[in-house]
Amino acid sequence: PNKGGSSLVHIALFVIQFNFAIGTVLAKIGMVKLNPIVFAFYREVAAGIVLGIVARYLYPNERFTTGIRAILWTGLCVFGTQIFSIIGIKLATNAVDFAIWQPVQPVLVLCVSIYLGWERLNKARAFGILSAFFGCVLVVLVSTTTDNTTTALLLRRIAANIFFFLSCACGVGYQILSKPILRIYPSICIAAWCYGIASM
């Protein structure tokens, strides 16, 4: 991509991570007295409606005619991403646990893309992968040593991180599976259809 396109990509990635941070805090607040599955349903429906309106406005003549299986699988991945992350947030003892999984997802996407031959591994990407890995390890070690952790809290934290891993895996699946169909449909339409499937 050209420099302008690359800048827009990085701005979009920053906005996404910022939204993740806000969403995590709001989810933790919203689930104090709310079942996580119900919360996930409300969020998927709201996202599907908003995305559907935007997609309809931008692409009024776009029709879902091919790639049905791929759309269904990506929708299931969106569902898994949201439900597993919300259950994990419900179990998590602090905000750090979920925060450290956010930089893991793009790293895993890159690793899978390299494995599939879509991307090439070079020194810069290898450095980025290692930096993200050791950064996450450092955050985990620091947050663990500063917590007054009991056995019950430790088990709860382990369970939360298992759900975060499953959420991350589904997120990777969504991004990998959606790449081929992005050549057919606009990205906003794919997102709207996937969130609609996830809410059902």
N, C-alpha and C positions, 0 to 999 in steps of 0.2 A: 504493500500500500504506500501511497505518497505520504509526505509528512503531515499534511492536514488530516488525512484519514486516520493516521496513526494517533494523532493527538485526540481526535474524537473518540477513538477506541479507549484510550486511557482515561479520558474524562468519564465515559460511560461506565468503565470498570470501577472508578472511584465512587461514582454515584450509587452503583449497585452495592458496594461494600458498606457505604454510609447508610443505605436503606436497610441492609441486613442488621446493622447495629441498632438502629431505631426499632426495627421490627422485633428484635430479640428482647429489648427492654419492655416494649409494649406487651409482648406475649407473656412475659413473666408477670407483669402487673395484671393482665387480663385473666390469667389462669389461677389466680389466688382462690377464686370461688367458682371456677368454671371448668367443666370436664374438658380435657385436652382434645378429645375427638370432636366434641361439639364446637370448640374454638376453631379447630382446623376446618371444619365444615363451613362455618361462618366466613372464615378468611378466604377459602377457595371460591365460594359463591360470590363474595364481594369482588375478588380479583377477576373472576370470569366475566362478571357483568361489566366492569370498567373496561377490561381489555376488549370485550365484544363490541361495546359501543365505539371505542376508538378504532377498532379494525373495520367496523361497518362504515364509519365516517371516512376513513382514509382509502379503503378499498371496497366500495359499494357493490362492485360487480364480481368480486372474488367468490368462487364456489369450490367446495370441497369435493373433488372428483376422483382423485387418485392418492395412493399412499395411505390407505385407510389403516392397514396394519401398523405402519410406522407411527402414525398419529396416536393410535390406541396405546402402543407401548410407551411412547413419550408421555402421554397422559397419565399412565400408571406410574411412571417414574416421578412425575410431578406430585402425584398423590403420596407416594412413598417418601419423597423429600420432605413434604410438609408434615405429614403425620408423625414420622420418626423424629423430626427436629422438635416438634411441639411436645411430644412425650419426653424427649430428652431434656428440654428446658424445664418441664414440670419436675423432673427428678433431680436436675442439677442443683448443687449446693451453692454455686456462685456463677457469675456471668462469664468468667474466664473460660470455663469448659467449652461453651458453644463458640465463643469468639475465636479460639485457636483453630477450630475446624474450618473457618471461612477461607483462610489462605490455602488450606489443604486441597480443596476441590479443584481449583484451576491447575494446581500442580499435578493432580491425578489425571485430569483431562489431558494435560500435555504428555504425561507418561504413556497413557493409552494411545494418544495420537502418534507418538513416536513408535510405539509397538506396531500399530496398524500401518505405518509407513506414510501417514499424512503429514508428519512434521519430521525434521531432521534434528538430531541432537548435536549441539555445538557447545563451546566453552561457556558462553553467556547463559544458555539455558541450564547447563549442568550446575553452574554456580547459583543460579536462581533456585533450582530445586533443592540443593543442599542448604542454602540460606534459609529457605522457608522451613525445611525440616528441622534444622538445629534451632531456629527461632521458636518454633512451637515446643520443642523439647525444653528449652530454657524457660519459657513461660510456665509450662506444666510443673517443672521442678521448683521454681520460685513460689508459685501459688500453693503448691503442696506443702512446702516447708513452713509457710507462714500460717497455714490453717491449723486449728486445733482439731485434728481429725480423729474421730472415733471409728470403731469397726463398722458400725451401722452407716455412718456417713461415707466411709470409704467404699462400702458395697454399693451404696446409692450412687456414688460418683462413677463407679465402674459401669453400672447399669446405664447411667445417662450417656456415658461416652460410647457405649455399644450402640445405642440408638442414634447418636450423632454420626457414628461411622456408617450406619445403614442409610441415614439421610444423605450423607456425603456420597455414598456409592450410587444412590438413586439419582442424585444431582449430576453425577458424572454420566450416568446412563442417559439422562435427558439430553445433555449437551452433545454426546456422541451420536445418539440416535436421530436428533433433530438436524444434524449437519447435512445429510443427504437431501432431506425434504426442504431445506432452505433454498435449494436450487429451483424448487417448484413453486413454493408459496412465500409471501412476505412474512417476515419474522413475527410481526404483531398478530397476524392471523393464526400462525402456528401456536403462539402463546395463548391466544384466546380459546382456541379449540382444546388445547391440552388442559387448561385450567377448568374448562367446562366439563371435560371427561373426569378430571380429578374430583370435582365437586359432586359428581354422580356416584 
